[in-house]
Structures are given as structure tokens and as C-alpha cells.
Amino acid sequence: MNAPLTEGSRRVMELAAALAHAAHAPEIQAEHLLWAIWLDESRGAAILADRGFSPDRLARHFPLAAGWQETGSSETSPAGRPASLAHSATLVEVLVAARDHVGNLGRHLEIGTEHLLLALTQVSSTVTPLLAELTLGTETVLQQVTEQTGDSTEPLDPGVRLEPAPAPQTDQSDLYRILDAAANRVREGLRVIEDYVRFALNDRHLTERLKECRHQFAQTEQLLAPALRLAARDTRGDIGTSLHTQRELRRQSLTDVVRADFKRVQEACRTLEEYGKRVSAEFSRAAGQTRYACYTLEHSVLQTANALDRLANRQVYLLLSEALCPHGSGPVLRAALAAGVDIVQVREKSMTDRQLLAHARRVRDWTADSNCLLIINDRPDIAALVGADGVHVGQDELPVAEARRIVGPDKLVGVSTHSLDQARAAVLDGADYIGIGPVFPTSTKQFSRQELAGLEYVAQATSEIALPGFCIGGIGPGNLHRVLAAGGRRIAVSGAICSADDPAAVTAELVRQLAAAHAPPS
């Protein structure tokens, strides 16, 4: 604390600690300080007495602990006092407020008990209602503090004008030169990223988010006084235009370009945030918000790119349910794997935890030798225990971030979505893929007409979002062409394969139709 305590304030703080100790309180609270101010008969106590303060009223709210006199007496040996007692968060606020009041007086002063009482009226605490009953507000105490100490709180003569000394012109030029260069890096970097999302990912949702971020930053730039920026610009004199590292001149992939530009934008935003404090707090805050927005966008863009790479050419996703397999899930799964299933999800709602764990381990063994991913439905704990490739959660299950904390950052997390808003949220939450549906009525769940997302949602999701999406709900060889016509390119199937007399034949037909849809036109 910059301002020291007066001798009286030090006594009051020691007494407050003794009162808290006698009450077996873990921390010194506001009520201990108020009692100490009164009991010490300090300047603060004089203000309380002037307002008609009654210790009986304080005792009704906060009774003193028995034996506090022995603990708090000045004659008591040091061994009888508490060695140290932590200040509560509220008491810390009170001390800071007292320090600030003394500091605002414009000259060196010590913190007296009257300043501690003033701070108690400013900070919300357990004693606030009692002080309010005494009509003991900040203005009242402030006036009495002024009368007692002579601290002037009178406003300055309105005829007196105080103006900050103007910054040297060289300093202003350097400042705007820094801000101009950093703002240009932000705007240019966002455009580079937006071009990738628009033309390489073909992701309308993230393109709109990036464009929104870029336009928001353009408004932030207007706070920088464009004329001063332009006047301070000196590209020919910028030594950085000729400084390049070999690593900076090489990029192995498009995502390397995007990753580097996200870092460039975030670093430039930090520069604007720090140096922008010389211009205005509003500008500095806005630059900081752009930086935080870019952290989320970086996560979403690169997560989408990574998911597309990890799930490339994985189109048939089997939802394996023992109840739908009349001949057992083992024969169905082995037949489906041989026919080209790419992903298998263990989807069991009625098994006990032990049964589910044993079943998931069997499926892990069946899929271990094939190029097939294993996903566990709803249970990230089971997924982690059996070494699955990921987990799938619904709208009412764990959020993506919490599921990923359980399965690990390298595992897949899929999310069921039934509307475009849910799909957009899943992208920003960091999902690796989404389920799009239900498309048609299913044998596993009953949906009302309003609950069926239908082919319209398939068209919306696939045209706007690049994150891998598996269309789900009543899909089979007989209606797959309708899903493909709506834009679907990946499917999740349960009953059509599990309940088939020949699971391998059904799987092969689904694979064939999907391959034909992906084939380039002849």
C-alpha cells in the first residue's frame, strides 16, 4: 500500500484482527473493522458518535465474542494475540478504497481511521445495511472527514484550466507510425484468412464471421484519426520492409499460411491494444476484443481444416445397436467392416456401465485391425477407457470442451445438430464433425413432424458449413439419392444395416451410391 497507516489505524487493524481471532473467524471481515473503529475511540469513532451510532445496535447484528477483551487488550502479551490473520476480499477492497481516497487528495497523507470509515461506506459489505440505517453514506462521511482533517474536496475554480502537456511531435509521429503499421497488418491478415475460408474451405458460416470481424475492425480503425496515420506513414524509411527470415518465406501448405496469418493478426492486435492506450481507452479495448475474436476464429478455422483431413473419404458411419441386430452385433459389424464401413459408433442406451464397458472393448477388438474409427455415444469416460477414437454427444449431453477434456485433445468429438444455429454453435465450440438430422422417420426414435429436420436442413447445413457432417435418420439404399440431391455427402446409418438380412450387401450399396455421387463428371 502506497500511503502508510496512522498509529491509530494500525491499532484499529490490530484490534480488528483480535476480534476476528476471538470469534474464531478465518479472516478479518468488515464488521470486525467497524467494531475496532468504535472501540478504539478514534476519529472514525467520533464521526460514528456524531451520527448517533449505538454499539447496542451493532451488537445485535454482530455480537462480540466472549473473551475479546483479553485477546484485544493492549496489556496482553504478544503471545496472546493472533500472529497473523488473512484479510477478507471485502477488507482488501476497503483498504484499497481508503488508499485511493488519500491518494486523490494530491499530497502525502497517512490513512487514518476516518479514511477507513469512509471506505466502509463505499464498499458493499455486511455492515452496509447498518451504515445505511444511520444515513451514514459516502457524502456524509466525506464532509465530516473534511471538517476533521481539513482535507479539501472543494471543486477547482471553473476559471482555472488544467491541460496535459502536449506530447512532443516526434513522439506523436512515432506513435501513429506504430499504430498505422499494426492496423494494416490486422486488416491484411484477416483478408488472407478470409480468402482461404471462402475459396479453399468453401465455408459460408466462417467466411461471414471473418467478414464481420474485418468490418468491425474497420470501425475500430476510425478511432485512430486517419489523417494522422497517413501523415506518420513512412514506408520508404521502414527498415522492416527488407528484413525477412528464410522460414517466413516458406509455407508447406495452405493451413501453414492461415496459421501464420492468425498469429500475425493477434500480435498486431496486441500492439494496437498497448500503444492504443495513448490514443483512447475505447480504441485499446476494441483492439483487445478483436484479438479475442481471432482466438475463437483460429480455433474454428483450423479445427475445420484438421477435421476435413482426418475424416477425408470417411462416408459411411454405422450406429451399432445390439437391439437392432437380430443375429447379434458381432456378425453385423464384421460384415459391414468387410463391405466398407468407415466409422462405427457404439450406441447403447439400456446397458449397465459394466455391460457397456465390456461391449465397447469387444467392438474395439473387432475394429482394431481395420481402417475404421470407433466412436462411443454419450460416454467420454467409456471412450477413454477402451481407447476409442472419439465420442459423440447430443444437445443435452456434455459440451464439446468438457467431453474433450475427458477423451483428450487428439480424439474426435462429434455433436448431434437439428438446426442451423446448433450447427454453427458446434463449429465455434470446436466439434470435429456434426450429425445432421433427423432427415427421415427412424425405427430407433419417434419424432413429430416439427422435430424432423428433414432434407431442408441437409441443404442448409451442407451449403453453409464445411465441417464434416453426417446425415442421419431413417437413411437407407432406397432414399439415399434424396439425401445426395439435397447436398449430403456423408451418412450415419443404424437400422438399414443392423436389421438387414444381408448387412454386407446393404453396406456395399450405400458405399456404391456415395462413391458415384463423389465421382467427377465424365
Secondary structure, DSSP 8 states (H G I E B T S, - for coil): --S-B-HHHHHHHHHHHHHHHHTT-SEE-HHHHHHHHHHTT-HHHHHHHHTT--HHHHHHHS---TTHHHHH-TTS-GGGS-S--EE-HHHHHHHHHHHHHHHHTTS---B-HHHHHHHHHHS--TTHHHHHHTT--HHHHHHHHHHHH--------TT---------HHHHHHHHHHHHHHHHHHHHHHHHHHHHIIIII--HHHHHHHHHHHHHHHHHHGGG-HHHHHHH--STT-GGGG---TTTT--SSHHHHHHHHHHHHHHHHHHHHHHGGGT-HHHHHHHHHHHHHHHHHHHHHHHHHHHHHHTTT--EEEEE-GGG-TT-HHHHHHHHHHHT--EEEE--SSS-HHHHHHHHHHHHHHHHTTT-EEEEES-HHHHHHHT-SEEEE-TTS--HHHHHHHH-TTSEEEEEESSHHHHHHHHHHT-SEEEE---S--SS----TTT--HHHHHHHHHHH--S-EEEESS--TTTHHHHHHTT---EEESHHHHT-SSHHHHHHHHHHHHHHHHS---
